[in-house]
Amino acid sequence: MKFAPILILLLFANSNIIKNDSVDEVKLGMDISDFLNTKSPLYQIKKETLNLEGDDYPIFNVYENSELIYAVEPNENGEKVWRIWLYGQRFKTDSGIGVGNTLGDLRNEYTISDISTAEGSIVVFVNEIEVGFDLRVSQVDIEWWNNMNLEELNDNIKIDLIII
């Protein structure tokens, strides 16, 4: 009986681990109805709109204690989980990287493979896990945008968002 609380704690801790295709037991390709049925009792979920490059898309924002912790973006027909946007700091990779960590932390734990710039954001990709780490662009020197050289980005820039 003493093991039950430990087992529950371990299961909860594992749901906070960011994986290539899932977090908080929400998995890419999962039915949206299953996501809503399993998470609605635990969180406040609001169907809202996400605007990307001038187009509006439906998104399910997940709130805990009025804080946006993540969002689930459905595929084109609205039936499956297509992307997961992580905003909450409790979600971390196996190496301990999450929202609030820095580019320096990311460089220390992973091998950076590429960066992407779109909609005024900078997303960093690494070899070891298939997620995007969106950097806080307000911390990026305006001159950086002229050459967009990854090596010139300061290690202290925060990660604001992680996209699975």
C-alpha positions as CSV (number, residue, x, y, z in Angstrom):
1,M,0.0,0.0,0.0
2,K,2.9,2.3,0.6
3,F,3.9,2.1,-3.1
4,A,0.6,3.5,-4.4
5,P,1.4,7.2,-3.7
6,I,4.9,6.7,-5.2
7,L,3.4,5.1,-8.3
8,I,0.8,7.9,-8.7
9,L,3.6,10.5,-8.3
10,L,5.7,8.7,-11.0
11,L,2.8,8.5,-13.4
12,F,2.1,12.2,-12.9
13,A,5.8,13.1,-13.4
14,N,6.0,11.1,-16.6
15,S,3.0,13.0,-18.1
16,N,5.0,16.2,-17.7
17,I,7.8,14.8,-19.9
18,I,7.9,16.3,-23.5
19,K,8.3,13.5,-26.1
20,N,8.5,13.6,-29.9
21,D,4.8,13.1,-30.2
22,S,3.2,13.7,-26.9
23,V,2.9,15.4,-23.5
24,D,0.4,15.1,-20.6
25,E,-0.8,11.9,-22.2
26,V,-2.0,13.9,-25.3
27,K,-0.5,12.4,-28.4
28,L,-0.2,13.6,-32.0
29,G,-2.8,11.7,-34.1
30,M,-5.1,11.2,-31.0
31,D,-8.8,11.7,-31.6
32,I,-9.9,15.2,-30.6
33,S,-12.9,13.6,-28.9
34,D,-10.6,11.4,-26.8
35,F,-8.5,14.4,-25.8
36,L,-11.6,16.4,-24.8
37,N,-13.0,13.4,-22.8
38,T,-9.8,12.7,-20.9
39,K,-8.7,16.3,-20.2
40,S,-11.9,18.2,-19.7
41,P,-12.4,16.8,-16.2
42,L,-8.9,17.9,-15.3
43,Y,-8.6,21.3,-16.9
44,Q,-10.6,24.1,-18.3
45,I,-10.5,23.8,-22.1
46,K,-11.7,26.5,-24.4
47,K,-12.1,26.2,-28.2
48,E,-10.6,29.5,-29.5
49,T,-8.9,30.8,-32.6
50,L,-5.2,30.9,-33.5
51,N,-4.1,33.3,-36.2
52,L,-1.1,32.2,-38.3
53,E,0.1,34.2,-41.3
54,G,-3.3,35.9,-41.6
55,D,-5.4,32.7,-41.4
56,D,-7.6,31.7,-38.5
57,Y,-7.4,28.1,-37.2
58,P,-9.4,26.4,-34.4
59,I,-7.4,25.6,-31.3
60,F,-8.2,24.1,-27.9
61,N,-6.5,26.1,-25.2
62,V,-5.9,24.2,-22.0
63,Y,-6.0,26.2,-18.8
64,E,-5.1,25.3,-15.2
65,N,-5.9,27.8,-12.5
66,S,-6.6,30.4,-15.2
67,E,-3.1,29.9,-16.7
68,L,-2.7,28.8,-20.3
69,I,-0.5,25.7,-20.0
70,Y,-0.8,24.2,-23.5
71,A,-3.0,24.2,-26.6
72,V,-4.0,21.4,-29.0
73,E,-4.3,22.2,-32.7
74,P,-6.5,19.8,-34.6
75,N,-5.8,18.7,-38.2
76,E,-7.6,20.1,-41.2
77,N,-10.8,18.1,-40.7
78,G,-10.8,18.8,-36.9
79,E,-10.8,15.2,-35.9
80,K,-7.2,14.4,-34.8
81,V,-4.5,16.2,-32.7
82,W,-2.1,17.7,-35.2
83,R,0.2,20.0,-33.0
84,I,0.6,20.7,-29.4
85,W,1.8,24.2,-28.2
86,L,3.4,24.2,-24.8
87,Y,3.3,27.4,-22.7
88,G,3.5,26.0,-19.1
89,Q,6.8,25.7,-17.4
90,R,6.0,22.3,-15.7
91,F,6.6,20.5,-19.0
92,K,10.2,19.4,-19.6
93,T,12.2,17.2,-21.9
94,D,14.1,14.2,-20.5
95,S,17.0,16.6,-20.3
96,G,15.1,19.1,-18.2
97,I,14.6,21.7,-21.0
98,G,11.2,23.6,-21.0
99,V,9.6,26.9,-21.3
100,G,11.6,29.4,-19.3
101,N,15.0,27.7,-19.9
102,T,17.5,29.6,-22.1
103,L,19.1,29.0,-25.5
104,G,22.3,28.4,-23.6
105,D,20.6,25.6,-21.6
106,L,19.4,24.1,-25.0
107,R,22.9,24.3,-26.4
108,N,24.3,22.5,-23.4
109,E,21.9,19.6,-23.6
110,Y,21.3,19.2,-27.3
111,T,22.8,19.5,-30.8
112,I,21.1,22.3,-32.7
113,S,20.3,21.2,-36.2
114,D,18.4,24.1,-37.7
115,I,16.5,27.4,-37.0
116,S,13.4,28.7,-38.7
117,T,12.1,32.3,-38.7
118,A,8.4,32.9,-39.5
119,E,5.8,35.4,-38.3
120,G,8.6,37.3,-36.4
121,S,9.6,34.3,-34.3
122,I,12.7,32.2,-34.1
123,V,12.3,28.4,-33.7
124,V,15.2,26.2,-32.9
125,F,15.3,22.5,-33.8
126,V,17.6,19.9,-32.3
127,N,18.7,16.4,-33.3
128,E,17.7,14.6,-30.2
129,I,14.0,15.4,-30.0
130,E,11.5,16.4,-32.7
131,V,10.0,19.5,-31.2
132,G,10.6,23.2,-31.9
133,F,11.8,25.6,-29.2
134,D,10.4,29.1,-29.9
135,L,12.7,31.8,-28.5
136,R,11.7,35.1,-26.9
137,V,12.3,37.5,-29.8
138,S,12.1,40.6,-27.6
139,Q,15.5,39.6,-26.3
140,V,17.1,39.4,-29.8
141,D,19.2,42.3,-31.0
142,I,17.5,44.0,-33.9
143,E,20.8,43.7,-35.9
144,W,20.7,39.9,-35.7
145,W,17.8,39.8,-38.2
146,N,20.2,41.1,-40.9
147,N,22.2,37.9,-41.1
148,M,20.2,35.5,-38.9
149,N,23.3,33.6,-37.7
150,L,22.5,31.2,-34.9
151,E,26.0,31.5,-33.4
152,E,25.3,35.2,-32.8
153,L,22.3,34.6,-30.6
154,N,22.9,35.3,-26.9
155,D,22.8,32.3,-24.6
156,N,20.5,34.2,-22.2
157,I,17.5,34.3,-24.6
158,K,14.5,32.5,-23.0
159,I,12.4,29.7,-24.5
160,D,8.8,31.1,-24.7
161,L,7.0,28.2,-26.3
162,I,7.6,24.6,-27.4
163,I,5.8,23.1,-30.3
164,I,5.3,19.3,-30.6
